[in-house]
Amino acid sequence: MPPLAVVLLAAGTYAFRLAGPLLGDRLRLPDPLRRLLSDAAAVLLVALVAVAALTEGHGFAGWARPAGVLVGGALALRRAPFPLVVVAAAATTAALRLAGLP
């Protein structure tokens, strides 16, 4: 990545982080818009997880990785400790790959 792009991304990120404290008291969002923004953030997070779990390069990642993500997600929904979630997801993926599942 070119150094100019890194500097611009860093400046933009800093500006977004700074905008919260500076505009927090001045900007009032209606409740429906607050709910919409909250839902949009959740949808973006789910999309990111789906792309990371299902693809590798330009193709399908195989069945082991999505299975590991499902195990980790199920444990996270049950409020398991984070290290357990990570280890269980990795162990599931590793076991399935060891068994020959791509």
All heavy atoms as an XYZ file, in Angstrom:
724
protein
N       0.857     -1.167      0.000
C       0.000      0.000      0.000
C       0.909      1.238      0.000
O       1.834      1.319      0.799
C      -0.905     -0.029      1.231
C      -1.851      1.153      1.293
S      -2.983      1.104      2.706
C      -4.270      0.076      2.055
N       0.614      2.197     -0.863
C       1.452      3.409     -0.910
C       1.391      4.192      0.401
O       0.359      4.230      1.075
C       0.833      4.228     -2.043
C      -0.016      3.281     -2.816
C      -0.401      2.183     -1.890
N       2.508      4.818      0.766
C       2.548      5.568      2.038
C       1.497      6.682      2.106
O       0.943      6.941      3.179
C       3.961      6.147      2.077
C       4.761      5.272      1.184
C       3.829      4.758      0.138
N       1.199      7.321      0.974
C       0.189      8.382      0.981
C      -1.185      7.820      1.352
O      -1.925      8.442      2.118
C       0.128      9.073     -0.379
C      -0.911     10.188     -0.502
C      -0.631     11.295      0.511
C      -0.952     10.731     -1.912
N      -1.508      6.642      0.851
C      -2.787      6.015      1.186
C      -2.856      5.692      2.672
O      -3.904      5.874      3.312
C      -2.988      4.759      0.353
N      -1.761      5.227      3.240
C      -1.727      4.911      4.674
C      -1.951      6.176      5.493
O      -2.734      6.189      6.456
C      -0.391      4.240      5.052
C      -0.261      4.084      6.558
C      -0.250      2.898      4.359
N      -1.290      7.259      5.100
C      -1.439      8.527      5.826
C      -2.873      9.042      5.714
O      -3.465      9.494      6.704
C      -0.428      9.573      5.300
C      -0.729     10.956      5.847
C       0.980      9.154      5.659
N      -3.461      8.949      4.521
C      -4.845      9.417      4.339
C      -5.832      8.568      5.139
O      -6.765      9.106      5.756
C      -5.219      9.421      2.857
C      -4.536     10.486      2.009
C      -4.881     10.291      0.538
C      -4.924     11.877      2.469
N      -5.654      7.265      5.138
C      -6.535      6.397      5.929
C      -6.382      6.673      7.425
O      -7.371      6.694      8.164
C      -6.249      4.930      5.633
C      -6.765      4.412      4.303
C      -6.237      3.003      4.040
C      -8.280      4.421      4.279
N      -5.158      6.894      7.865
C      -4.933      7.200      9.282
C      -5.586      8.526      9.653
O      -6.224      8.646     10.708
C      -3.436      7.241      9.576
N      -5.450      9.537      8.787
C      -6.061     10.843      9.062
C      -7.581     10.745      9.086
O      -8.245     11.333      9.950
C      -5.611     11.866      8.023
N      -8.149      9.994      8.162
C      -9.605      9.811      8.145
C     -10.105      9.084      9.376
O     -11.120      9.459      9.970
N      -9.385      8.053      9.780
C      -9.766      7.311     10.982
C      -9.695      8.208     12.213
O     -10.604      8.211     13.055
C      -8.842      6.091     11.159
O      -8.954      5.261     10.008
C      -9.213      5.298     12.398
N      -8.638      8.976     12.325
C      -8.492      9.896     13.454
C      -9.607     10.933     13.454
O     -10.163     11.256     14.506
C      -7.121     10.579     13.399
C      -6.868     11.474     14.577
C      -6.570     10.939     15.820
C      -6.950     12.854     14.460
C      -6.345     11.757     16.917
C      -6.726     13.676     15.542
C      -6.429     13.123     16.766
O      -6.215     13.937     17.840
N      -9.969     11.444     12.266
C     -11.041     12.440     12.175
C     -12.373     11.847     12.641
O     -13.147     12.510     13.344
C     -11.155     12.964     10.749
N     -12.657     10.611     12.248
C     -13.895      9.968     12.700
C     -13.896      9.782     14.215
O     -14.901      9.993     14.880
C     -14.082      8.606     12.021
C     -14.759      8.691     10.690
C     -14.130      8.217      9.558
C     -16.027      9.223     10.562
C     -14.738      8.283      8.330
C     -16.650      9.292      9.341
C     -16.005      8.824      8.213
N     -12.759      9.361     14.757
C     -12.678      9.155     16.204
C     -12.814     10.464     16.956
O     -13.372     10.512     18.041
C     -11.344      8.483     16.567
C     -11.102      7.178     15.869
C     -11.343      5.969     16.627
N     -11.248      6.056     18.039
C     -10.898      5.063     18.797
N     -10.549      3.942     18.251
N     -10.900      5.170     20.093
N     -12.288     11.534     16.390
C     -12.346     12.843     17.028
C     -13.736     13.475     16.904
O     -14.156     14.228     17.783
C     -11.293     13.764     16.393
C     -11.067     15.122     17.033
C     -10.591     14.942     18.475
C     -10.034     15.907     16.240
N     -14.461     13.127     15.858
C     -15.783     13.720     15.626
C     -16.772     13.343     16.732
O     -17.632     14.154     17.092
C     -16.330     13.289     14.271
N     -16.654     12.150     17.291
C     -17.573     11.731     18.346
C     -17.562     12.650     19.550
O     -18.593     13.223     19.925
N     -16.411     12.825     20.181
C     -16.371     13.725     21.342
C     -16.680     15.184     20.995
O     -17.275     15.903     21.792
C     -14.946     13.594     21.866
C     -14.454     12.294     21.348
C     -15.161     12.070     20.050
N     -16.273     15.627     19.814
C     -16.499     17.032     19.457
C     -17.954     17.326     19.111
O     -18.462     18.405     19.420
C     -15.606     17.433     18.277
C     -14.105     17.505     18.563
C     -13.344     17.876     17.293
C     -13.812     18.511     19.668
N     -18.609     16.376     18.469
C     -19.983     16.613     18.019
C     -21.028     15.920     18.882
O     -22.222     16.064     18.626
C     -20.148     16.143     16.568
C     -19.279     16.848     15.531
C     -19.472     16.207     14.171
C     -19.594     18.325     15.484
N     -20.607     15.178     19.892
C     -21.548     14.406     20.701
C     -22.645     15.229     21.332
O     -23.802     14.819     21.358
N     -22.330     16.412     21.832
C     -23.337     17.244     22.493
C     -24.098     18.128     21.518
O     -25.174     18.619     21.827
C     -22.669     18.132     23.549
C     -22.082     17.301     24.675
O     -22.586     16.178     24.893
O     -21.128     17.760     25.317
N     -23.551     18.350     20.349
C     -24.171     19.262     19.378
C     -25.091     18.566     18.395
O     -25.983     19.181     17.832
C     -23.090     19.977     18.574
C     -22.210     20.842     19.421
C     -21.174     21.499     18.575
N     -20.272     22.271     19.413
C     -19.177     22.823     18.988
N     -18.828     22.698     17.735
N     -18.420     23.504     19.813
N     -24.864     17.311     18.166
C     -25.605     16.588     17.144
C     -26.620     15.661     17.805
O     -26.252     14.767     18.566
C     -24.630     15.777     16.286
C     -25.197     15.039     15.102
C     -25.795     16.017     14.106
C     -24.110     14.225     14.437
N     -27.876     15.873     17.532
C     -28.949     15.028     18.063
C     -29.566     14.248     16.912
O     -30.094     14.827     15.961
C     -30.038     15.879     18.725
C     -29.546     16.647     19.909
C     -29.350     15.721     21.086
N     -28.883     16.494     22.225
C     -28.035     16.042     23.091
N     -27.567     14.837     22.990
N     -27.645     16.793     24.092
N     -29.481     12.940     16.993
C     -30.072     12.091     15.967
C     -31.425     11.592     16.442
O     -31.569     11.202     17.611
C     -29.163     10.900     15.685
C     -27.784     11.210     15.124
C     -26.978      9.930     14.994
C     -27.890     11.911     13.796
N     -32.409     11.569     15.549
C     -33.714     11.009     15.931
C     -33.574      9.517     16.274
O     -32.698      8.829     15.748
C     -34.569     11.205     14.687
C     -33.811     12.112     13.789
C     -32.389     12.079     14.199
N     -34.437      9.043     17.137
C     -34.374      7.643     17.562
C     -34.461      6.649     16.399
O     -33.730      5.655     16.395
C     -35.455      7.350     18.599
C     -35.078      7.911     19.959
O     -33.869      8.131     20.205
O     -35.988      8.133     20.785
N     -35.347      6.863     15.411
C     -35.366      5.910     14.293
C     -34.028      5.837     13.548
O     -33.592      4.758     13.150
C     -36.468      6.441     13.369
C     -37.350      7.241     14.247
C     -36.451      7.829     15.291
N     -33.354      6.975     13.411
C     -32.057      6.980     12.742
C     -31.003      6.292     13.599
O     -30.153      5.567     13.081
C     -31.625      8.416     12.427
C     -30.301      8.565     11.695
C     -30.330      7.815     10.368
C     -29.986     10.038     11.470
N     -31.060      6.453     14.892
C     -30.127      5.754     15.786
C     -30.289      4.241     15.653
O     -29.306      3.505     15.587
C     -30.356      6.162     17.238
C     -29.793      7.501     17.602
C     -30.036      7.743     19.108
N     -29.665      9.063     19.476
C     -28.465      9.389     19.966
N     -27.565      8.458     20.126
N     -28.195     10.628     20.267
N     -31.533      3.776     15.619
C     -31.777      2.336     15.465
C     -31.289      1.849     14.114
O     -30.695      0.769     14.003
C     -33.261      2.032     15.654
C     -33.701      2.069     17.102
C     -35.090      1.475     17.289
N     -36.122      2.183     16.549
C     -36.762      3.271     16.980
N     -36.465      3.776     18.164
N     -37.693      3.842     16.254
N     -31.523      2.639     13.076
C     -31.079      2.266     11.735
C     -29.551      2.174     11.678
O     -29.002      1.225     11.103
C     -31.586      3.279     10.703
C     -31.163      3.025      9.263
C     -31.781      1.735      8.752
C     -31.557      4.190      8.379
N     -28.855      3.114     12.266
C     -27.395      3.079     12.273
C     -26.874      1.886     13.068
O     -25.885      1.258     12.682
C     -26.837      4.387     12.836
C     -27.013      5.617     11.945
C     -26.557      6.866     12.679
C     -26.279      5.454     10.642
N     -27.536      1.560     14.156
C     -27.141      0.395     14.943
C     -27.335     -0.888     14.139
O     -26.466     -1.765     14.118
C     -27.946      0.341     16.233
O     -27.625     -0.815     16.952
N     -28.468     -1.000     13.458
C     -28.733     -2.172     12.624
C     -27.753     -2.251     11.458
O     -27.287     -3.335     11.093
C     -30.161     -2.147     12.088
C     -31.190     -2.349     13.181
O     -30.819     -2.795     14.284
O     -32.385     -2.049     12.932
N     -27.427     -1.105     10.865
C     -26.484     -1.091      9.748
C     -25.107     -1.563     10.189
O     -24.437     -2.299      9.460
C     -26.400      0.313      9.156
N     -24.680     -1.185     11.376
C     -23.389     -1.643     11.885
C     -23.392     -3.157     12.083
O     -22.404     -3.842     11.754
C     -23.064     -0.933     13.197
N     -24.487     -3.700     12.578
C     -24.582     -5.147     12.772
C     -24.558     -5.878     11.428
O     -23.892     -6.917     11.284
C     -25.849     -5.493     13.545
N     -25.255     -5.339     10.441
C     -25.277     -5.963      9.117
C     -23.886     -5.952      8.496
O     -23.445     -6.945      7.911
C     -26.303     -5.254      8.202
C     -26.130     -5.665      6.755
C     -27.717     -5.555      8.665
N     -23.163     -4.853      8.625
C     -21.807     -4.785      8.088
C     -20.884     -5.783      8.774
O     -20.044     -6.417      8.128
C     -21.255     -3.363      8.228
C     -21.808     -2.355      7.240
C     -21.308     -0.953      7.586
C     -21.419     -2.713      5.828
N     -21.035     -5.947     10.076
C     -20.209     -6.908     10.805
C     -20.502     -8.337     10.351
O     -19.590     -9.135     10.132
C     -20.429     -6.763     12.309
C     -19.594     -7.681     13.193
C     -18.107     -7.429     12.978
C     -19.956     -7.474     14.642
N     -21.778     -8.668     10.183
C     -22.153    -10.009      9.718
C     -21.620    -10.246      8.306
O     -21.127    -11.337      7.992
C     -23.684    -10.194      9.786
C     -24.117    -11.446      9.051
C     -24.134    -10.244     11.234
N     -21.689     -9.241      7.442
C     -21.163     -9.380      6.090
C     -19.660     -9.619      6.105
O     -19.146    -10.452      5.352
C     -21.504     -8.139      5.264
N     -18.946     -8.919      6.962
C     -17.509     -9.110      7.075
C     -17.181    -10.520      7.550
O     -16.287    -11.179      7.008
C     -16.917     -8.072      8.040
C     -15.432     -8.193      8.315
C     -14.627     -7.914      7.064
C     -15.024     -7.242      9.421
N     -17.905    -11.000      8.534
C     -17.683    -12.361      9.041
C     -17.985    -13.380      7.950
O     -17.239    -14.348      7.761
C     -18.538    -12.626     10.301
C     -18.561    -14.102     10.658
C     -18.019    -11.804     11.464
N     -19.062    -13.177      7.204
C     -19.435    -14.123      6.145
C     -18.363    -14.184      5.063
O     -17.979    -15.273      4.625
C     -20.782    -13.727      5.545
N     -17.885    -13.041      4.640
C     -16.850    -13.031      3.594
C     -15.570    -13.681      4.102
O     -14.946    -14.483      3.406
C     -16.593    -11.588      3.106
C     -15.345    -11.522      2.245
C     -17.792    -11.075      2.334
N     -15.171    -13.370      5.316
C     -13.941    -13.945      5.870
C     -14.071    -15.447      6.095
O     -13.108    -16.191      5.935
C     -13.585    -13.245      7.175
N     -15.266    -15.899      6.459
C     -15.461    -17.321      6.761
C     -15.642    -18.168      5.509
O     -15.258    -19.333      5.494
C     -16.678    -17.499      7.663
N     -16.207    -17.602      4.473
C     -16.575    -18.412      3.313
C     -15.628    -18.320      2.133
O     -15.695    -19.164      1.241
C     -17.991    -18.036      2.847
C     -19.101    -18.292      3.869
C     -20.422    -17.772      3.351
C     -19.195    -19.769      4.197
N     -14.780    -17.320      2.088
C     -13.931    -17.151      0.912
C     -12.454    -17.146      1.263
O     -12.057    -16.764      2.359
C     -14.255    -15.838      0.169
O     -13.987    -14.736      1.024
C     -15.691    -15.794     -0.285
N     -11.671    -17.582      0.295
C     -10.216    -17.520      0.378
C      -9.728    -17.188     -1.018
O      -9.968    -17.945     -1.962
C      -9.646    -18.851      0.834
C      -8.157    -18.814      1.047
C      -7.666    -20.101      1.679
O      -8.376    -20.672      2.514
O      -6.571    -20.514      1.307
N      -9.110    -16.043     -1.167
C      -8.734    -15.589     -2.510
C      -9.993    -15.229     -3.273
O     -10.775    -14.392     -2.847
N     -10.192    -15.903     -4.398
C     -11.379    -15.638     -5.219
C     -12.355    -16.800     -5.207
O     -13.272    -16.857     -6.028
C     -10.969    -15.334     -6.659
C     -10.200    -14.067     -6.799
N     -10.777    -12.835     -6.657
C      -8.890    -13.846     -7.036
C      -9.861    -11.904     -6.815
N      -8.695    -12.491     -7.040
N     -12.180    -17.729     -4.293
C     -13.049    -18.901     -4.294
C     -13.541    -19.271     -2.903
O     -13.277    -18.593     -1.912
N     -14.235    -20.390     -2.880
C     -14.802    -20.914     -1.641
C     -13.679    -21.451     -0.756
O     -12.764    -22.120     -1.217
C     -15.801    -22.011     -1.980
C     -16.470    -22.641     -0.804
C     -17.193    -21.868      0.089
C     -16.380    -23.999     -0.584
C     -17.817    -22.447      1.187
C     -17.009    -24.586      0.498
C     -17.722    -23.808      1.383
N     -13.743    -21.185      0.533
C     -12.683    -21.574      1.464
C     -12.750    -23.034      1.873
O     -11.835    -23.534      2.514
C     -12.749    -20.695      2.713
N     -13.791    -23.729      1.530
C     -13.970    -25.108      1.971
C     -14.951    -25.152      3.132
O     -15.442    -24.130      3.596
N     -15.226    -26.358      3.605
C     -16.252    -26.518      4.639
C     -15.714    -26.437      6.052
O     -16.460    -26.190      7.003
C     -16.970    -27.847      4.438
C     -17.770    -27.844      3.183
C     -17.465    -28.457      2.013
C     -18.994    -27.155      2.959
N     -18.423    -28.183      1.072
C     -19.380    -27.390      1.628
C     -19.801    -26.340      3.749
C     -20.531    -26.863      1.078
C     -20.955    -25.818      3.195
C     -21.304    -26.077      1.886
N     -14.422    -26.641      6.244
C     -13.857    -26.665      7.601
C     -13.913    -25.287      8.253
O     -14.273    -25.169      9.427
C     -12.425    -27.179      7.561
N     -13.556    -24.254      7.519
C     -13.547    -22.909      8.114
C     -14.951    -22.454      8.514
O     -15.140    -21.983      9.645
C     -12.903    -21.908      7.164
C     -12.732    -20.553      7.839
C     -12.240    -19.479      6.914
N     -10.960    -19.815      6.311
C     -10.421    -19.104      5.343
N     -11.028    -18.050      4.859
N      -9.252    -19.448      4.836
N     -15.972    -22.544      7.643
C     -17.314    -22.146      8.094
C     -17.814    -22.966      9.287
O     -18.501    -22.435     10.158
C     -18.200    -22.367      6.869
C     -17.274    -22.356      5.706
C     -15.961    -22.854      6.214
N     -17.445    -24.242      9.338
C     -17.855    -25.056     10.491
C     -17.212    -24.533     11.771
O     -17.868    -24.448     12.825
C     -17.469    -26.515     10.264
N     -15.948    -24.156     11.701
C     -15.277    -23.576     12.866
C     -15.905    -22.268     13.289
O     -16.075    -21.995     14.481
N     -16.274    -21.449     12.307
C     -16.934    -20.174     12.622
C     -18.288    -20.428     13.273
O     -18.667    -19.734     14.225
C     -17.072    -19.306     11.346
C     -17.957    -18.104     11.596
C     -15.707    -18.861     10.862
N     -19.021    -21.413     12.798
C     -20.322    -21.739     13.409
C     -20.157    -22.208     14.851
O     -20.942    -21.823     15.731
C     -21.042    -22.803     12.582
C     -21.675    -22.316     11.295
C     -22.246    -23.492     10.509
C     -22.760    -21.304     11.578
N     -19.157    -23.036     15.106
C     -18.908    -23.490     16.482
C     -18.551    -22.303     17.370
O     -19.084    -22.143     18.475
C     -17.795    -24.560     16.516
C     -17.309    -24.815     17.933
C     -18.290    -25.844     15.887
N     -17.665    -21.444     16.878
C     -17.297    -20.254     17.648
C     -18.481    -19.334     17.878
O     -18.670    -18.799     18.980
N     -19.306    -19.152     16.847
C     -20.492    -18.307     16.991
C     -21.486    -18.869     17.983
O     -22.072    -18.122     18.783
N     -21.677    -20.186     17.951
C     -22.609    -20.808     18.896
C     -22.121    -20.640     20.331
O     -22.912    -20.338     21.239
C     -22.773    -22.292     18.557
N     -20.823    -20.818     20.541
C     -20.281    -20.625     21.890
C     -20.357    -19.168     22.328
O     -20.630    -18.875     23.496
C     -18.838    -21.117     21.956
C     -18.658    -22.635     21.907
C     -17.187    -22.989     21.790
C     -19.277    -23.279     23.127
N     -20.131    -18.257     21.393
C     -20.223    -16.833     21.735
C     -21.655    -16.459     22.101
O     -21.882    -15.666     23.025
C     -19.736    -15.980     20.568
N     -22.625    -17.027     21.395
C     -24.028    -16.759     21.740
C     -24.395    -17.300     23.119
O     -25.263    -16.749     23.789
C     -24.959    -17.358     20.686
C     -25.033    -16.594     19.370
C     -25.885    -17.371     18.361
C     -25.598    -15.206     19.574
N     -23.713    -18.364     23.521
C     -23.965    -18.923     24.858
C     -23.120    -18.234     25.923
O     -23.065    -18.672     27.060
C     -23.680    -20.426     24.864
C     -24.597    -21.179     23.936
C     -24.243    -22.652     23.924
N     -25.471    -23.422     23.952
C     -26.007    -23.956     25.028
N     -25.416    -23.840     26.183
N     -27.128    -24.621     24.960
N     -22.425    -17.149     25.508
C     -21.599    -16.325     26.393
C     -20.458    -17.119     27.026
O     -20.136    -16.946     28.211
C     -22.443    -15.657     27.465
C     -23.543    -14.780     26.881
C     -23.923    -13.703     27.837
N     -25.076    -12.927     27.399
C     -25.022    -11.943     26.519
N     -23.899    -11.608     25.964
N     -26.121    -11.276     26.191
N     -19.836    -17.980     26.226
C     -18.657    -18.707     26.688
C     -17.478    -17.732     26.766
O     -17.466    -16.712     26.077
C     -18.341    -19.845     25.721
N     -16.489    -18.029     27.577
C     -15.304    -17.157     27.649
C     -14.612    -17.072     26.284
O     -14.539    -18.058     25.544
C     -14.401    -17.857     28.671
C     -15.304    -18.757     29.441
C     -16.423    -19.132     28.533
N     -14.101    -15.882     25.975
C     -13.520    -15.638     24.653
C     -12.399    -16.619     24.301
O     -12.378    -17.137     23.170
C     -13.030    -14.192     24.561
C     -12.481    -13.843     23.210
C     -13.307    -13.716     22.111
C     -11.117    -13.669     23.041
C     -12.795    -13.416     20.866
C     -10.602    -13.356     21.805
C     -11.439    -13.228     20.712
N     -11.460    -16.921     25.211
C     -10.418    -17.891     24.834
C     -10.999    -19.255     24.454
O     -10.506    -19.902     23.527
C      -9.549    -18.006     26.091
C      -9.756    -16.711     26.802
C     -11.185    -16.331     26.522
N     -12.057    -19.674     25.131
C     -12.702    -20.938     24.796
C     -13.325    -20.881     23.401
O     -13.239    -21.834     22.627
C     -13.767    -21.291     25.834
C     -14.579    -22.556     25.549
C     -13.676    -23.784     25.590
C     -15.718    -22.692     26.537
N     -13.943    -19.759     23.065
C     -14.547    -19.587     21.739
C     -13.486    -19.724     20.656
O     -13.659    -20.456     19.678
C     -15.261    -18.219     21.641
C     -15.693    -17.928     20.214
C     -16.454    -18.168     22.586
N     -12.369    -19.030     20.840
C     -11.304    -19.053     19.832
C     -10.696    -20.444     19.709
O     -10.508    -20.965     18.599
C     -10.231    -18.002     20.179
C      -9.031    -18.129     19.257
C     -10.813    -16.608     20.098
N     -10.391    -21.073     20.829
C      -9.767    -22.396     20.802
C     -10.717    -23.430     20.206
O     -10.309    -24.278     19.400
C      -9.296    -22.807     22.214
C      -8.893    -24.264     22.258
C      -8.150    -21.918     22.655
N     -11.991    -23.381     20.563
C     -12.950    -24.344     20.024
C     -13.131    -24.163     18.517
O     -13.205    -25.154     17.770
C     -14.291    -24.206     20.740
N     -13.203    -22.930     18.059
C     -13.343    -22.686     16.620
C     -12.112    -23.179     15.869
O     -12.231    -23.845     14.830
C     -13.570    -21.199     16.361
N     -10.927    -22.875     16.392
C      -9.696    -23.320     15.733
C      -9.563    -24.838     15.772
O      -9.159    -25.458     14.781
C      -8.492    -22.662     16.400
N      -9.912    -25.447     16.899
C      -9.821    -26.899     17.019
C     -10.795    -27.593     16.074
O     -10.455    -28.619     15.461
C     -10.087    -27.318     18.466
N     -11.995    -27.046     15.936
C     -12.971    -27.628     15.018
C     -12.454    -27.574     13.590
O     -12.502    -28.570     12.853
C     -14.310    -26.879     15.119
O     -14.791    -26.983     16.452
C     -15.333    -27.442     14.152
N     -11.944    -26.414     13.192
C     -11.418    -26.270     11.839
C     -10.233    -27.208     11.619
O     -10.150    -27.889     10.594
C     -10.993    -24.811     11.587
O     -12.121    -23.965     11.787
C     -10.471    -24.623     10.180
N      -9.328    -27.267     12.587
C      -8.150    -28.129     12.454
C      -8.539    -29.604     12.386
O      -7.995    -30.363     11.576
C      -7.198    -27.885     13.615
N      -9.475    -30.018     13.225
C      -9.894    -31.421     13.232
C     -10.549    -31.806     11.907
O     -10.292    -32.900     11.366
C     -10.842    -31.680     14.397
N     -11.384    -30.928     11.382
C     -12.028    -31.230     10.109
C     -11.025    -31.269      8.956
O     -11.130    -32.105      8.066
C     -13.127    -30.212      9.823
C     -14.367    -30.320     10.726
C     -15.329    -29.180     10.454
C     -15.051    -31.661     10.503
N     -10.044    -30.380      8.995
C      -9.012    -30.407      7.949
C      -8.135    -31.654      8.099
O      -7.715    -32.251      7.102
C      -8.171    -29.162      8.003
C      -8.931    -27.982      7.455
C      -8.090    -26.745      7.364
N      -8.874    -25.662      6.780
C      -8.545    -24.396      6.859
N      -7.432    -24.034      7.473
N      -9.307    -23.481      6.298
N      -7.839    -32.058      9.333
C      -7.067    -33.284      9.562
C      -7.830    -34.506      9.064
O      -7.246    -35.461      8.568
C      -6.751    -33.410     11.057
C      -5.817    -34.539     11.461
C      -4.440    -34.319     10.841
C      -5.703    -34.610     12.969
N      -9.156    -34.442      9.172
C      -9.991    -35.541      8.691
C     -10.138    -35.553      7.169
O     -10.757    -36.456      6.619
C     -11.369    -35.471      9.341
N      -9.593    -34.539      6.507
C      -9.633    -34.531      5.051
C     -10.657    -33.607      4.435
O     -10.766    -33.526      3.217
N     -11.404    -32.901      5.257
C     -12.399    -31.955      4.734
C     -11.689    -30.654      4.375
O     -10.943    -30.126      5.188
C     -13.468    -31.692      5.802
C     -14.776    -31.106      5.339
C     -15.508    -32.045      4.402
C     -15.648    -30.793      6.539
N     -11.893    -30.172      3.158
C     -11.178    -28.930      2.768
C     -11.656    -27.709      3.510
O     -12.720    -27.619      4.010
C     -11.477    -28.799      1.289
C     -12.665    -29.636      1.015
C     -12.732    -30.659      2.107
